Amino acid sequence: MATSVVTGAAGFIGSNLTDALLQRGDRVIGIDHFNNYYESALKLRNLVLAEQHPNFQLIETDLESLNWATLLADMAFHLFFKAVLEGGAIRIYGDGQQTRDDTFVQDAIAANLTAATVPDAIGHVFNIGGGVVWCSLSDTMEAIVGQPILRQHVETAVGDARHTAADVTKAAQVLGYHPKVSLKDGLTQEWEWIQTLYCQHRVSLKNPQSPRAPARSGTSSR
């Protein structure tokens, strides 16, 4: 039985990767600091399935105590949809015409699993992207949530790139990577998950003794 170590195991990508590794038969050691960057209660929900698996072990510690680097990523889509759910506004920096290339979590997990088994991937770093450069994201989100979205325009963030996109040529050649989830389909799934997640979270806050219910929702390297 292979043993895999997943850092940030209770996070968005980490918990999905943990579940995928357990499903394929690995023993998984999950490491997460559970700091104040995200609510611990929400992160613990991501591990409900893993914690029921006999081959999963969770270590709550700071990565720095293991002499590993720490990497935190702000899940913009999560914050956007949470703002919509709470009737708030999403922040739009500058004129909102920046372009980005994002990756659905299942595509990122598939790339990680493949990189761990392909000999030619050893020692290499791969860009993993969604293959679609998007702009005017708020319009797409409005179509998904079925209601107007409040927008708060703020100044362009210092150092923010105007246009970014992942070149996945190397990943396609070595890993056979091709993203399978479109931006709209991915955002639709995330919107459904966000609604379920925060509905359950509010219930647990009202009744702290209630059991946690399962809830699920970039680049990768080897």
Helices and strands as residue ranges (DSSP letters): E 3-7, H 12-23, E 27-32, H 40-45, H 48-51, E 56-60, G 63-66, H 76-85, E 89-93, E 100-101, H 105-115, G 119-121, E 125-127, E 133-134, H 137-145, E 150-154, H 169-175, H 183-206, E 219-221
